[in-house]
Amino acid sequence: MSYYVGLDVSLKTVFICIVNAKGKVVREDAVESKPEEISSYLKQTGYEITQIGLESGNLTHYLKKGLQKAGYDVVVMEARKMAAILATIINKTDKNDARGIAEALRVGHFR
């Protein structure tokens, strides 16, 4: 089964949401904003990750390169487009943003 990962990134913490191909949230957590921490977390879940998505921002290049080096397909989402999608979320939190990013990947809004 395909699994999609949404990352909501801040300077110290990354909120992670993993959804399956049917849109069910299978895992949510937070780790340090380091590619090796994110990669380690994803590997220990045992899920075969199809794509990882994150919004463009200060740490984007650093995280993208590190996660690609670990073998992941990483999609950077233009922040204004993603903001429009996330604006539909009633209770806007970092956790819900990560869910929205994962869902946007799953349904093909970004490739």
Rosetta constraint file for C-alpha pairs under 8 A:
AtomPair CA 1 CA 20 HARMONIC 7.03 0.50
AtomPair CA 1 CA 21 HARMONIC 6.58 0.50
AtomPair CA 1 CA 48 HARMONIC 7.43 0.50
AtomPair CA 2 CA 20 HARMONIC 5.86 0.50
AtomPair CA 2 CA 21 HARMONIC 5.24 0.50
AtomPair CA 2 CA 48 HARMONIC 6.60 0.50
AtomPair CA 2 CA 49 HARMONIC 6.50 0.50
AtomPair CA 2 CA 50 HARMONIC 5.58 0.50
AtomPair CA 3 CA 18 HARMONIC 6.47 0.50
AtomPair CA 3 CA 19 HARMONIC 5.62 0.50
AtomPair CA 3 CA 20 HARMONIC 4.45 0.50
AtomPair CA 3 CA 21 HARMONIC 6.00 0.50
AtomPair CA 3 CA 47 HARMONIC 6.83 0.50
AtomPair CA 3 CA 48 HARMONIC 6.32 0.50
AtomPair CA 3 CA 49 HARMONIC 4.88 0.50
AtomPair CA 3 CA 50 HARMONIC 5.39 0.50
AtomPair CA 3 CA 51 HARMONIC 7.21 0.50
AtomPair CA 4 CA 18 HARMONIC 5.55 0.50
AtomPair CA 4 CA 19 HARMONIC 5.35 0.50
AtomPair CA 4 CA 20 HARMONIC 6.32 0.50
AtomPair CA 4 CA 21 HARMONIC 7.51 0.50
AtomPair CA 4 CA 49 HARMONIC 6.04 0.50
AtomPair CA 4 CA 50 HARMONIC 5.72 0.50
AtomPair CA 4 CA 51 HARMONIC 5.22 0.50
AtomPair CA 4 CA 52 HARMONIC 6.04 0.50
AtomPair CA 4 CA 53 HARMONIC 7.88 0.50
AtomPair CA 4 CA 102 HARMONIC 5.56 0.50
AtomPair CA 4 CA 103 HARMONIC 7.64 0.50
AtomPair CA 4 CA 105 HARMONIC 6.69 0.50
AtomPair CA 4 CA 106 HARMONIC 6.14 0.50
AtomPair CA 5 CA 16 HARMONIC 6.78 0.50
AtomPair CA 5 CA 17 HARMONIC 5.59 0.50
AtomPair CA 5 CA 18 HARMONIC 4.52 0.50
AtomPair CA 5 CA 19 HARMONIC 6.57 0.50
AtomPair CA 5 CA 49 HARMONIC 7.26 0.50
AtomPair CA 5 CA 51 HARMONIC 6.29 0.50
AtomPair CA 5 CA 52 HARMONIC 4.59 0.50
AtomPair CA 5 CA 53 HARMONIC 6.14 0.50
AtomPair CA 5 CA 98 HARMONIC 7.96 0.50
AtomPair CA 5 CA 101 HARMONIC 7.69 0.50
AtomPair CA 5 CA 102 HARMONIC 5.00 0.50
AtomPair CA 6 CA 16 HARMONIC 5.79 0.50
AtomPair CA 6 CA 17 HARMONIC 5.16 0.50
AtomPair CA 6 CA 18 HARMONIC 6.50 0.50
AtomPair CA 6 CA 52 HARMONIC 6.01 0.50
AtomPair CA 6 CA 53 HARMONIC 5.06 0.50
AtomPair CA 6 CA 54 HARMONIC 6.21 0.50
AtomPair CA 6 CA 97 HARMONIC 7.98 0.50
AtomPair CA 6 CA 98 HARMONIC 4.64 0.50
AtomPair CA 6 CA 99 HARMONIC 6.04 0.50
AtomPair CA 6 CA 100 HARMONIC 7.24 0.50
AtomPair CA 6 CA 101 HARMONIC 4.70 0.50
AtomPair CA 6 CA 102 HARMONIC 3.91 0.50
AtomPair CA 6 CA 103 HARMONIC 7.62 0.50
AtomPair CA 6 CA 105 HARMONIC 7.90 0.50
AtomPair CA 7 CA 14 HARMONIC 6.18 0.50
AtomPair CA 7 CA 15 HARMONIC 5.63 0.50
AtomPair CA 7 CA 16 HARMONIC 4.89 0.50
AtomPair CA 7 CA 17 HARMONIC 6.69 0.50
AtomPair CA 7 CA 52 HARMONIC 7.38 0.50
AtomPair CA 7 CA 53 HARMONIC 6.14 0.50
AtomPair CA 7 CA 54 HARMONIC 5.09 0.50
AtomPair CA 7 CA 55 HARMONIC 7.85 0.50
AtomPair CA 7 CA 98 HARMONIC 5.04 0.50
AtomPair CA 7 CA 101 HARMONIC 6.94 0.50
AtomPair CA 7 CA 102 HARMONIC 7.60 0.50
AtomPair CA 8 CA 14 HARMONIC 5.55 0.50
AtomPair CA 8 CA 15 HARMONIC 5.06 0.50
AtomPair CA 8 CA 16 HARMONIC 6.69 0.50
AtomPair CA 8 CA 54 HARMONIC 6.45 0.50
AtomPair CA 8 CA 55 HARMONIC 7.37 0.50
AtomPair CA 8 CA 94 HARMONIC 6.00 0.50
AtomPair CA 8 CA 95 HARMONIC 7.36 0.50
AtomPair CA 8 CA 97 HARMONIC 6.13 0.50
AtomPair CA 8 CA 98 HARMONIC 4.86 0.50
AtomPair CA 8 CA 101 HARMONIC 7.80 0.50
AtomPair CA 9 CA 13 HARMONIC 6.38 0.50
AtomPair CA 9 CA 14 HARMONIC 4.53 0.50
AtomPair CA 9 CA 15 HARMONIC 6.55 0.50
AtomPair CA 9 CA 33 HARMONIC 6.97 0.50
AtomPair CA 9 CA 54 HARMONIC 7.39 0.50
AtomPair CA 9 CA 55 HARMONIC 7.83 0.50
AtomPair CA 9 CA 59 HARMONIC 7.66 0.50
AtomPair CA 10 CA 14 HARMONIC 6.03 0.50
AtomPair CA 10 CA 33 HARMONIC 7.08 0.50
AtomPair CA 11 CA 33 HARMONIC 6.36 0.50
AtomPair CA 11 CA 59 HARMONIC 7.43 0.50
AtomPair CA 12 CA 32 HARMONIC 5.74 0.50
AtomPair CA 12 CA 33 HARMONIC 5.29 0.50
AtomPair CA 13 CA 30 HARMONIC 6.46 0.50
AtomPair CA 13 CA 31 HARMONIC 5.64 0.50
AtomPair CA 13 CA 32 HARMONIC 4.60 0.50
AtomPair CA 13 CA 33 HARMONIC 4.88 0.50
AtomPair CA 14 CA 30 HARMONIC 5.47 0.50
AtomPair CA 14 CA 31 HARMONIC 5.43 0.50
AtomPair CA 14 CA 32 HARMONIC 5.97 0.50
AtomPair CA 14 CA 33 HARMONIC 5.27 0.50
AtomPair CA 14 CA 38 HARMONIC 7.97 0.50
AtomPair CA 15 CA 28 HARMONIC 7.45 0.50
AtomPair CA 15 CA 29 HARMONIC 5.91 0.50
AtomPair CA 15 CA 30 HARMONIC 4.36 0.50
AtomPair CA 15 CA 31 HARMONIC 6.70 0.50
AtomPair CA 15 CA 94 HARMONIC 6.45 0.50
AtomPair CA 15 CA 95 HARMONIC 5.93 0.50
AtomPair CA 15 CA 98 HARMONIC 6.19 0.50
AtomPair CA 16 CA 27 HARMONIC 7.91 0.50
AtomPair CA 16 CA 28 HARMONIC 5.48 0.50
AtomPair CA 16 CA 29 HARMONIC 5.30 0.50
AtomPair CA 16 CA 30 HARMONIC 5.77 0.50
AtomPair CA 16 CA 31 HARMONIC 7.75 0.50
AtomPair CA 16 CA 95 HARMONIC 7.40 0.50
AtomPair CA 16 CA 98 HARMONIC 5.91 0.50
AtomPair CA 16 CA 99 HARMONIC 7.94 0.50
AtomPair CA 17 CA 25 HARMONIC 7.04 0.50
AtomPair CA 17 CA 26 HARMONIC 7.85 0.50
AtomPair CA 17 CA 27 HARMONIC 5.89 0.50
AtomPair CA 17 CA 28 HARMONIC 4.53 0.50
AtomPair CA 17 CA 29 HARMONIC 6.81 0.50
AtomPair CA 17 CA 95 HARMONIC 7.40 0.50
AtomPair CA 17 CA 98 HARMONIC 5.42 0.50
AtomPair CA 17 CA 99 HARMONIC 5.41 0.50
AtomPair CA 17 CA 102 HARMONIC 6.55 0.50
AtomPair CA 18 CA 25 HARMONIC 5.89 0.50
AtomPair CA 18 CA 26 HARMONIC 5.76 0.50
AtomPair CA 18 CA 27 HARMONIC 5.19 0.50
AtomPair CA 18 CA 28 HARMONIC 6.40 0.50
AtomPair CA 18 CA 99 HARMONIC 7.60 0.50
AtomPair CA 18 CA 102 HARMONIC 6.64 0.50
AtomPair CA 19 CA 23 HARMONIC 5.46 0.50
AtomPair CA 19 CA 24 HARMONIC 5.28 0.50
AtomPair CA 19 CA 25 HARMONIC 4.35 0.50
AtomPair CA 19 CA 26 HARMONIC 5.53 0.50
AtomPair CA 19 CA 27 HARMONIC 7.22 0.50
AtomPair CA 19 CA 99 HARMONIC 7.83 0.50
AtomPair CA 19 CA 102 HARMONIC 6.46 0.50
AtomPair CA 19 CA 103 HARMONIC 7.18 0.50
AtomPair CA 19 CA 106 HARMONIC 7.87 0.50
AtomPair CA 20 CA 24 HARMONIC 5.52 0.50
AtomPair CA 20 CA 25 HARMONIC 6.67 0.50
AtomPair CA 20 CA 26 HARMONIC 6.77 0.50
AtomPair CA 21 CA 106 HARMONIC 6.62 0.50
AtomPair CA 23 CA 103 HARMONIC 6.77 0.50
AtomPair CA 23 CA 106 HARMONIC 7.28 0.50
AtomPair CA 25 CA 99 HARMONIC 7.81 0.50
AtomPair CA 28 CA 95 HARMONIC 7.76 0.50
AtomPair CA 31 CA 37 HARMONIC 6.50 0.50
AtomPair CA 31 CA 38 HARMONIC 6.59 0.50
AtomPair CA 31 CA 41 HARMONIC 7.85 0.50
AtomPair CA 32 CA 37 HARMONIC 6.20 0.50
AtomPair CA 32 CA 38 HARMONIC 7.45 0.50
AtomPair CA 33 CA 37 HARMONIC 7.27 0.50
AtomPair CA 33 CA 38 HARMONIC 7.47 0.50
AtomPair CA 33 CA 63 HARMONIC 7.90 0.50
AtomPair CA 34 CA 38 HARMONIC 6.42 0.50
AtomPair CA 34 CA 63 HARMONIC 6.73 0.50
AtomPair CA 35 CA 39 HARMONIC 5.99 0.50
AtomPair CA 35 CA 62 HARMONIC 7.64 0.50
AtomPair CA 35 CA 63 HARMONIC 5.17 0.50
AtomPair CA 35 CA 64 HARMONIC 7.80 0.50
AtomPair CA 35 CA 66 HARMONIC 5.12 0.50
AtomPair CA 35 CA 67 HARMONIC 5.65 0.50
AtomPair CA 36 CA 40 HARMONIC 5.93 0.50
AtomPair CA 36 CA 66 HARMONIC 7.11 0.50
AtomPair CA 36 CA 67 HARMONIC 7.59 0.50
AtomPair CA 37 CA 41 HARMONIC 6.16 0.50
AtomPair CA 38 CA 42 HARMONIC 6.21 0.50
AtomPair CA 38 CA 67 HARMONIC 7.90 0.50
AtomPair CA 39 CA 43 HARMONIC 6.07 0.50
AtomPair CA 39 CA 67 HARMONIC 6.55 0.50
AtomPair CA 39 CA 70 HARMONIC 6.86 0.50
AtomPair CA 40 CA 44 HARMONIC 6.29 0.50
AtomPair CA 41 CA 45 HARMONIC 6.66 0.50
AtomPair CA 42 CA 46 HARMONIC 7.29 0.50
AtomPair CA 42 CA 47 HARMONIC 7.39 0.50
AtomPair CA 42 CA 49 HARMONIC 7.93 0.50
AtomPair CA 43 CA 47 HARMONIC 7.33 0.50
AtomPair CA 49 CA 72 HARMONIC 7.48 0.50
AtomPair CA 50 CA 72 HARMONIC 7.79 0.50
AtomPair CA 50 CA 73 HARMONIC 6.95 0.50
AtomPair CA 51 CA 72 HARMONIC 6.79 0.50
AtomPair CA 51 CA 73 HARMONIC 5.04 0.50
AtomPair CA 51 CA 74 HARMONIC 5.85 0.50
AtomPair CA 51 CA 75 HARMONIC 7.10 0.50
AtomPair CA 51 CA 105 HARMONIC 7.48 0.50
AtomPair CA 52 CA 72 HARMONIC 7.12 0.50
AtomPair CA 52 CA 73 HARMONIC 6.22 0.50
AtomPair CA 52 CA 74 HARMONIC 4.77 0.50
AtomPair CA 52 CA 75 HARMONIC 6.08 0.50
AtomPair CA 52 CA 102 HARMONIC 7.57 0.50
AtomPair CA 52 CA 105 HARMONIC 7.92 0.50
AtomPair CA 53 CA 74 HARMONIC 5.86 0.50
AtomPair CA 53 CA 75 HARMONIC 4.79 0.50
AtomPair CA 53 CA 76 HARMONIC 5.90 0.50
AtomPair CA 53 CA 77 HARMONIC 6.86 0.50
AtomPair CA 53 CA 101 HARMONIC 6.30 0.50
AtomPair CA 53 CA 102 HARMONIC 6.56 0.50
AtomPair CA 53 CA 105 HARMONIC 6.70 0.50
AtomPair CA 54 CA 60 HARMONIC 7.42 0.50
AtomPair CA 54 CA 74 HARMONIC 7.87 0.50
AtomPair CA 54 CA 75 HARMONIC 6.61 0.50
AtomPair CA 54 CA 76 HARMONIC 5.28 0.50
AtomPair CA 54 CA 77 HARMONIC 5.94 0.50
AtomPair CA 54 CA 101 HARMONIC 6.85 0.50
AtomPair CA 55 CA 60 HARMONIC 7.33 0.50
AtomPair CA 55 CA 76 HARMONIC 5.63 0.50
AtomPair CA 55 CA 77 HARMONIC 4.61 0.50
AtomPair CA 55 CA 78 HARMONIC 6.05 0.50
AtomPair CA 55 CA 79 HARMONIC 5.36 0.50
AtomPair CA 55 CA 82 HARMONIC 7.04 0.50
AtomPair CA 56 CA 60 HARMONIC 5.58 0.50
AtomPair CA 56 CA 76 HARMONIC 5.90 0.50
AtomPair CA 56 CA 77 HARMONIC 5.85 0.50
AtomPair CA 56 CA 78 HARMONIC 5.66 0.50
AtomPair CA 56 CA 79 HARMONIC 5.51 0.50
AtomPair CA 57 CA 79 HARMONIC 7.63 0.50
AtomPair CA 59 CA 63 HARMONIC 6.06 0.50
AtomPair CA 60 CA 64 HARMONIC 5.82 0.50
AtomPair CA 60 CA 76 HARMONIC 7.49 0.50
AtomPair CA 61 CA 65 HARMONIC 6.02 0.50
AtomPair CA 62 CA 66 HARMONIC 6.25 0.50
AtomPair CA 63 CA 67 HARMONIC 6.02 0.50
AtomPair CA 64 CA 68 HARMONIC 5.99 0.50
AtomPair CA 64 CA 74 HARMONIC 6.21 0.50
AtomPair CA 64 CA 76 HARMONIC 7.84 0.50
AtomPair CA 65 CA 69 HARMONIC 6.07 0.50
AtomPair CA 66 CA 70 HARMONIC 6.43 0.50
AtomPair CA 67 CA 71 HARMONIC 6.55 0.50
AtomPair CA 67 CA 72 HARMONIC 5.64 0.50
AtomPair CA 67 CA 73 HARMONIC 7.88 0.50
AtomPair CA 67 CA 74 HARMONIC 7.15 0.50
AtomPair CA 68 CA 72 HARMONIC 4.86 0.50
AtomPair CA 68 CA 73 HARMONIC 6.26 0.50
AtomPair CA 68 CA 74 HARMONIC 6.55 0.50
AtomPair CA 75 CA 110 HARMONIC 7.30 0.50
AtomPair CA 75 CA 111 HARMONIC 6.51 0.50
AtomPair CA 77 CA 81 HARMONIC 7.46 0.50
AtomPair CA 77 CA 82 HARMONIC 6.50 0.50
AtomPair CA 77 CA 110 HARMONIC 6.89 0.50
AtomPair CA 78 CA 82 HARMONIC 6.25 0.50
AtomPair CA 79 CA 83 HARMONIC 5.92 0.50
AtomPair CA 80 CA 84 HARMONIC 6.34 0.50
AtomPair CA 81 CA 85 HARMONIC 6.55 0.50
AtomPair CA 82 CA 86 HARMONIC 6.04 0.50
AtomPair CA 82 CA 101 HARMONIC 7.55 0.50
AtomPair CA 83 CA 87 HARMONIC 5.89 0.50
AtomPair CA 84 CA 88 HARMONIC 7.40 0.50
AtomPair CA 85 CA 100 HARMONIC 7.67 0.50
AtomPair CA 86 CA 92 HARMONIC 7.81 0.50
AtomPair CA 86 CA 97 HARMONIC 6.53 0.50
AtomPair CA 86 CA 100 HARMONIC 6.20 0.50
AtomPair CA 86 CA 101 HARMONIC 7.99 0.50
AtomPair CA 87 CA 92 HARMONIC 7.91 0.50
AtomPair CA 89 CA 96 HARMONIC 7.58 0.50
AtomPair CA 89 CA 100 HARMONIC 7.98 0.50
AtomPair CA 91 CA 96 HARMONIC 7.40 0.50
AtomPair CA 92 CA 96 HARMONIC 6.10 0.50
AtomPair CA 92 CA 97 HARMONIC 6.75 0.50
AtomPair CA 93 CA 97 HARMONIC 6.06 0.50
AtomPair CA 94 CA 98 HARMONIC 6.26 0.50
AtomPair CA 95 CA 99 HARMONIC 6.46 0.50
AtomPair CA 96 CA 100 HARMONIC 6.15 0.50
AtomPair CA 97 CA 101 HARMONIC 6.18 0.50
AtomPair CA 98 CA 102 HARMONIC 6.24 0.50
AtomPair CA 99 CA 103 HARMONIC 6.11 0.50
AtomPair CA 100 CA 104 HARMONIC 6.05 0.50
AtomPair CA 101 CA 105 HARMONIC 6.39 0.50
AtomPair CA 102 CA 106 HARMONIC 6.22 0.50
AtomPair CA 103 CA 107 HARMONIC 6.24 0.50
AtomPair CA 104 CA 108 HARMONIC 6.24 0.50
AtomPair CA 104 CA 109 HARMONIC 5.27 0.50
AtomPair CA 104 CA 110 HARMONIC 6.73 0.50
AtomPair CA 105 CA 109 HARMONIC 5.95 0.50
AtomPair CA 105 CA 110 HARMONIC 5.64 0.50
AtomPair CA 105 CA 111 HARMONIC 7.16 0.50
